[in-house]
Amino acid sequence: MHRFKQATDTLREIFVYYILTMLIAAYLFHLIETVSFYDSLYWAGVTMTTVGYGDISPHTLPGKILSVILANISIFVLAPLVVVRLLEYVVDDRDKLTHEEQEIILSTLTRIETRLDRLDKAEK
């Protein structure tokens, strides 16, 4: 999962995946449905945005399967990645501590434990 996050770390990388997905789907649609590549590219863009005008649609079973797969990839994979990356830029995790802050807390706790140990020994 860590590698996947690294591979989709920026919006630029996600945009590249989006374009590659569109180009591959358009090429496959071009081969399956025997329409021009430019029409296939238009079909892929319309399908990925789930607009589906219907002016270019698949007529073969493989073309229909490709349409369903492409629509689902764009909705359930690519769109959430874009939203997550945008939220990472917007949302500030106020609870996130820096390494230095963690070190300060650790040293403070160590001093407190030492003093408590001394007090405990003094009471005995």
MARROMAR-169474 format. One record per atom (N, C-alpha, C, O, CB): y, z, x; residue in three letters. Coordinates in pm, whole numbers, plus 50000, padded with zeros to 5 digits. Atoms other than C-alpha are relative to their C-alpha. Glycine has a CB too. Example, Ala and Ser with C-alpha at 12.3 -4.5 7.8 and 13.67 -1.06 7.14 Angstrom:
<sites>
498815000050089Ala 495505078051230Ala 501205000050090Ala 501185006650194Ala 500035012549901Ala 498814999449918Ser 498945071451367Ser 501095007349923Ser 502205009049974Ser 500464985850041Ser 
</sites>
This chain:
<sites>
498815000050082Met 500005000050000Met 501265000050087Met 502284994250050Met 500005012149906Met 498854999349909His 502315007250293His 500364986050050His 501544982650061His 499705009350119His 499745013849953Arg 501924971350421Arg 500654991749890Arg 501534983549918Arg 498704993350046Arg 499415007350111Phe 502734957850075Phe 501475003549985Phe 502314994849963Phe 499245003049869Phe 498604995750010Lys 505924978550064Lys 500824993950112Lys 501964989750090Lys 500115015350003Lys 499295006049889Gln 506904966050408Gln 500214985049978Gln 501254979550015Gln 499255002350131Gln 499925014550021Ala 506204929950305Ala 501004996449890Ala 501454984949882Ala 498634994349964Ala 499055002550110Thr 508504933450003Thr 501185009550010Thr 501725014049909Thr 499305001549862Thr 498994989749977Asp 511084956250157Asp 501414995849963Asp 502235004349928Asp 499975004150143Asp 498645004450030Thr 514154934850097Thr 499994989849888Thr 498964983749858Thr 500674994150125Thr 499895010050107Leu 515394912949816Leu 499814985950055Leu 499324977149985Leu 501355001149930Leu 500195013149937Arg 515384883650058Arg 498524996550006Arg 498144985249975Arg 500614999950142Arg 501445002549994Glu 511624887250108Glu 499434997349862Glu 498584988649845Glu 499275011950064Glu 500475002150136Ile 511044889849735Ile 500444986249950Ile 499684979549880Ile 500525011149906Ile 499515013350038Phe 513174858649682Phe 499124989150062Phe 498814979149997Phe 501464998250044Phe 500895009749934Val 510994840049934Val 498674999349925Val 498154988449902Val 499765003950149Val 501264999950078Tyr 507844850949743Tyr 500184993149865Tyr 499294986149818Tyr 499515014649979Tyr 499725006250129Tyr 509464839849419Tyr 500024984750014Tyr 499384977749936Tyr 501355005049944Tyr 499915014449978Ile 510294805349554Ile 498644994150037Ile 498264983649987Ile 501034996950111Ile 501345004849963Leu 506854801549716Leu 499084999549879Leu 498334989949861Leu 499405008950108Leu 500824999850121Thr 505154811549392Thr 500364988349910Thr 499484981649856Thr 500175013449925Thr 499565011050085Met 507254786449201Met 499554986550056Met 499074978049981Met 501525000349984Met 500385012749938Leu 506564758349449Leu 498504997549991Leu 498054986449961Leu 500444999750144Leu 501465001450007Ile 502814764949461Ile 499574997049856Ile 498754988149833Ile 499305012850051Ile 500365002350141Ala 502574767049081Ala 500424986049956Ala 499694979349884Ala 500665010649910Ala 499535013450036Ala 504644735349044Ala 499094989350058Ala 498774979549991Ala 501454997850047Ala 500905009649938Tyr 502424716849288Tyr 498664999449928Tyr 498134988649901Tyr 499795003550148Tyr 501274999750074Leu 499254728349109Leu 500164993649862Leu 499294986149818Leu 499505014549985Leu 499755005950132Phe 500764718948772Phe 500134984850012Phe 499634977449928Phe 501285006149935Phe 499855014249973His 501704685048916His 498634993350015His 498394982549961His 500854997750127His 501345005549980Leu 498094679449023Leu 499175000449872Leu 498474990849838Leu 499285007650111Leu 500844998050119Ile 496494693048705Ile 500464991449884Ile 499654984949818Ile 500005014649959Ile 499475006650120Glu 498764677748443Glu 500514985850026Glu 500934978949933Glu 501115008349942Glu 499535013349959Thr 499724645848634Thr 501404996749946Thr 501634986249887Thr 499024989449952Thr 498585002450029Val 503454649448573Val 500735000150134Val 500175004450235Val 500605010849900Val 499255000549874Ser 506154644348834Ser 500205014150056Ser 500195024049982Ser 501374993149980Ser 499804987049938Phe 506724672049084Phe 501305006549951Phe 501355018649934Phe 500034998750153Phe 498734994550048Tyr 510314676048964Tyr 499845005949860Tyr 500405016549830Tyr 501094989049999Tyr 500294994450133Asp 509114680948605Asp 499155012650013Asp 499325022249938Asp 499284989649911Asp 500854988349977Ser 506494705048737Ser 500835011850051Ser 500575023350014Ser 498894996750100Ser 499124989549949Leu 509174724448923Leu 500835005949886Leu 501015018149877Leu 500934994550111Leu 499274995350119Tyr 511224726448604Tyr 499095008649913Tyr 499495019249866Tyr 500554987949919Tyr 500974992550080Trp 508094737848414Trp 499775013950062Trp 499745023949991Trp 498664992349990Trp 500274987349933Ala 507434764848676Ala 501175009749983Ala 500975021549956Ala 499714997750149Ala 498834991450017Gly 510994777948657Gly 500125005449859Gly 500435017149839Gly 501264992550036Gly 499924995950141Val 510954778848277Val 498895009849967Val 499105019449893Val 499934987749907Val 501134991150027Thr 507524795248272Thr 500195013550068Thr 499885023950008Thr 498684993650048Thr 499814987449928Met 508414821448534Met 501055008849935Met 500985021149942Met 500384997350144Met 499004992050069Thr 511444832048336Thr 499605002949856Thr 500345009249781Thr 501354992950003Thr 500604998350133Thr 509274832248022Thr 500874994549887Thr 500794999049773Thr 499735014649975Thr 499195006550103Val 511794810447840Val 499114990849917Val 499114991349794Val 501174992050063Val 500955008850065Gly 509194784047761Gly 500614990949895Gly 500314992449776Gly 498945008049938Gly 499355009050095Tyr 511284756647601Tyr 498994991549923Tyr 499234988049808Tyr 500974991050072Tyr 501025007850068Gly 508134737047518Gly 500134985150022Gly 499264977649979Gly 500045002949856Gly 499865014349977Asp 509474703347628Asp 498994995050102Asp 498564983450096Asp 501414996750047Asp 501095003049908Ile 506984703847916Ile 499005011449988Ile 499325022850019Ile 500504998250150Ile 501024989750018Ser 503794722347841Ser 498654994550042Ser 498444982350041Ser 499965004949853Ser 501305004749956Pro 500224720847964Pro 499164994949883Pro 499254999849770Pro 499265011250071Pro 500885005650102His 497694700047775His 498535002050035His 497655000049951His 500294985349981His 501384997849957Thr 494574708247978Thr 499725015050011Thr 500655023050022Thr 499734992950136Thr 500364985849987Leu 492664740947997Leu 500445005850135Leu 501005016750137Leu 498485001749984Leu 499514994449872Pro 493364745448373Pro 501535001750001Pro 502045011450057Pro 499584991050117Pro 498544998950007Gly 497064739048305Gly 500435012049918Gly 501385018949953Gly 500604987449943Gly 499684988450084Lys 497104765048029Lys 499685013050072Lys 500435022750063Lys 499234999449867Lys 500364988149923Ile 495324790148250Ile 501065002650108Ile 501485014050129Ile 498584998450065Ile 498954998849900Leu 497844783348526Leu 501295005549939Leu 501955013950000Leu 500274986550066Leu 498794995150068Ser 500684789248279Ser 499925014949973Ser 500885022249997Ser 500214992549868Ser 500184985750031Val 499294822948173Val 500075008250129Val 500725018750132Val 498645002349929Val 499994992649873Ile 498714833848533Ile 501425000750056Ile 501875011350100Ile 499064993350102Ile 498635000249945Leu 502204822948643Leu 500935009249921Leu 501725016649980Leu 500544985749998Leu 499144991450082Ala 503924840248351Ala 499715014850027Ala 500635022850036Ala 499804997049849Ala 500364986049974Asn 502004872448418Asn 500415004550139Asn 500845015950157Asn 498515002049981Asn 499554996449864Ile 502734871848791Ile 501505002650001Ile 501975012150063Ile 499644988850100Ile 498554998149997Ser 506434867748727Ser 500445012549924Ser 501395019249964Ser 500704987749942Ser 499634988350079Ile 506554895148462Ile 499515013050060Ile 500265022850068Ile 499464998649859Ile 500624987449960Phe 504194920948606Phe 499965002450151Phe 499565013250194Phe 498625000549948Phe 499984998049855Val 504584915548982Val 501404997950056Val 501985007050113Val 499004990550069Val 498725003249936Leu 507794898249086Leu 501195007349937Leu 502025012950009Leu 500244985149993Leu 498864993350065Ala 510224912348827Ala 500045015050031Ala 501115020150064Ala 499934997949848Ala 499934985749964Pro 509204948748886Pro 500405002350146Pro 501095012050176Pro 498675006549974Pro 499604998549860Leu 509574943649262Leu 501514998950015Leu 502115006550091Leu 499304989650087Leu 498555001649995Val 513134931549213Val 500695012549946Val 501645017550007Val 500454987549921Val 499394988150061Val 513964960848985Val 499885012150092Val 500845019650109Val 499355002949863Val 500204988649911Val 512474986349224Val 500924999250121Val 501545009150159Val 498545000850045Val 499135001449884Arg 514364972349522Arg 501475002249963Arg 502215008450039Arg 499824986250064Arg 498624997650044Leu 517634971949327Leu 500255014849975Leu 501315020050010Leu 500304991949873Leu 499854985750024Leu 517085007849217Leu 500065008050129Leu 500775018150138Leu 498875005149913Leu 499954993149871Glu 516455018349576Glu 501404999550060Glu 501835008950128Glu 499004993950096Glu 498635001149949Tyr 519935005849663Tyr 500975008749919Tyr 501955013849973Tyr 500474985449997Tyr 499084993150089Val 521545023149364Val 499765015149998Val 500715022950003Val 499874994549859Val 500344985950017Val 519705056349337Val 500065007150136Val 499465002650234Val 498585001649937Val 499894991949880Asp 520605082449596Asp 499145012449981Asp 499395020449890Asp 501485003850030Asp 500894988450010Asp 517845108049651Asp 500695012050064Asp 500685013750186Asp 498624997150068Asp 499234988549950Arg 519895139649681Arg 499115011250052Arg 499575020050125Arg 500895005449891Arg 500924989749955Asp 516805160749742Asp 499374996650135Asp 498685004950194Asp 498915002149896Asp 500595004349874Lys 515805141150050Lys 500705006750117Lys 501925005850130Lys 500074984750013Lys 499444992949885Leu 516295161450366Leu 499824991750126Leu 498814984850143Leu 499325013850017Leu 500125006849872Thr 516985146950706Thr 499135008550092Thr 498845020050062Thr 501414997550063Thr 500824992749904His 514895156851005His 500765012250054His 500195023050072His 499584990750116His 499194989049948Glu 517745178151137Glu 500085011549899Glu 499985023249936Glu 501434995150035Glu 499944989750104Glu 518065196650805Glu 498675007449990Glu 498655019649970Glu 500364993849863Glu 501314993550003Gln 514335203350805Gln 499825009450119Gln 499265020350105Gln 498894989550000Gln 500074991549881Glu 514565217151158Glu 500835012749982Glu 500395023550021Glu 500484992450124Glu 499154988450025Ile 517435240351058Ile 499315009749904Ile 499295021849928Ile 501374995649941Ile 500704991550097Ile 515465253350759Ile 498815006950067Ile 498585018850045Ile 499514991749878Ile 501154994249932Leu 512385258750975Leu 500425011150096Leu 499795021750099Leu 499234989250077Leu 499554989649907Ser 514305278151241Ser 500555012149924Ser 500365023549967Ser 501074994350096Ser 499494988950082Thr 516055298950972Thr 498845008249944Thr 498895020549945Thr 500894994849886Thr 501174992750053Leu 512715307850814Leu 499295007950110Leu 498815018950086Leu 499014990249935Leu 500614992949888Thr 511335317151154Thr 500795012650033Thr 500195023150057Thr 499914990950124Thr 499164988149974Arg 514295340751216Arg 499825010549890Arg 499755022449918Arg 501494996050012Arg 500184990650111Ile 513865356250871Ile 498655007050012Ile 498575019149993Ile 500104992649864Ile 501324993949984Glu 510145361850930Glu 499995010250114Glu 499395020850103Glu 498934989250026Glu 499934990849886Thr 510885377851267Thr 500705012949960Thr 500215023849993Thr 500744993450119Thr 499274988150043Arg 513425401751115Arg 499195008249900Arg 499195020549906Arg 501354996049937Arg 500844992850096Leu 511085410450829Leu 498875007350071Leu 498525018550034Leu 499434990449895Leu 501064993449922Asp 508325417951079Asp 500535012450070Asp 499865022750073Asp 499404990250103Asp 499404988449934Arg 510675441051272Arg 500275011349901Arg 500015023049930Arg 501304995950071Arg 499744990050104Leu 511735458750951Leu 498705006649956Leu 498655018749935Leu 500714993849880Leu 501304994650043Asp 508105462550848Asp 499445009850104Asp 498895020250068Asp 499004988649975Asp 500484991349893Lys 507205477551187Lys 500835012750009Lys 500295023450040Lys 500014992750134Lys 499114988549993Ala 510225500851177Ala 499685009949888Ala 499825022049906Ala 501474995549991Ala 500324991250113Glu 509155514450837Glu 498695007450024Glu 498495018149965Glu 499914991949870Glu 501314993749976Lys 505665523250965Lys 500135010250104Lys 499145016750139Lys 498954990050039Lys 
</sites>
